[in-house]
Amino acid sequence: MVFATRSVPSSPPHATSLPQGERVGGCARSAALAALLEAEPVAKAAAARAIHAAVLDGDMTCPAALELAEPAGLPGRPSRPELVEPRKLERRSMQSPQGRAVLLHALAHIEFNAINLALDAVWRFSHMPAAFYVDWLKVAAEEAYHFSLLTARLAEYGHAYGDFPAHDGLWDMCERTRGDVLARMALVPRTLEARGLDASPPIRARLQQAGDHASAAILDIILRDEIGHVLIGNRWFRHLCDEHGLDPHPTYIRLADQYHAPKLRGPFNFDARRDAGFDETELAALVARAAQEEPPPAP
C-alpha cells in the first residue's frame, strides 16, 4: 500500500469566525466552556481555533472575575474511541501501515485531550491575568491544528479518529488538579506535556526509518509547538510561585508527590526542555528522580 507524501503547512490558517452557537456574550471563557462540552471532535477543534482568533481580533474578552459553574458532562467527547487501561493497548510495529495508523491514532487522541486540557484552564480558573487566558487559548488552537493534521494523515491510511482504543491518562490528571491552578500548571504542561518533548524525537526517527516522511513532518510541527506550550506552563507556574512566595523547585516535588504524578524516565530531550524553560537545577532533579525509579540491576 502506497501513501502519497504531501507538504504540511507549518502553522494553522487563521480562523476568522466563531461557529454559530459558540459566541456567548463576547466572553471567551464562557465560549471555552461551551467548546469543552462539545462532543464532536471536528466541531470542538474548529471552536477552539475560532475563539482564539476572536480574542486576538478583539471580538471577545476574557473577564477574569467571572465565576462559572461546572456543568455535568465534562469533557464532551464522542462515543468512540473506546477508553481502556493503558496496559490493554496493543503495540504494533511501525514497519506496517496498520502499525503506523495505530500510532497516528494514539497521537490524535493525545491532541484531542490536549484541546480539552487547554480549554479547561481557560474557563475554570478565575482571577488570573488576561495573558493567562490568551496563552491557553493559543495552546487550545494549536492543539486543534495538530489534531486536524493527524486525523487528515490518519484518513490517508484509511482510518478515522475512534477506530482504535485509547486511554484517558491526560484527563485524569486534569480531574485531580481541578481545584488548584498551581498544581495544574505544575503537573499538566510541565509534566505530562513535557513527556512529549522526550518522546517525539525517537518516534519521528522510527517514522522516517519506515519511510513515512509526511507523518514525520507533522511530528516536527508538534514538537516545535509543544516546546511553546510547556514554556507557557513554566511561565505561569513560576508566576504563581512568585505570587505566593514559593520556591518553584521544592514546590514542584511536593505537588508531584501530593497528586501522584507519573514517574518520568529517560532518555530526556534536554535541549527541548531548556527551550521550554526548564533550568539546570530542574533538569538535574529530573535525572536524579528518574534514577531512583530505575529497577535494580539483575544479579
PyMOL commands that set and color helices and strands:
alter all, ss='L'
color gray80, all
select helices_A, chain A and resi 28-37+41-56+86-88+97-124+130-156+169-176+181-209+213-243+248-258+270-275+280-293
alter helices_A, ss='H'
color red, helices_A
deselect
rebuild
show_as cartoon
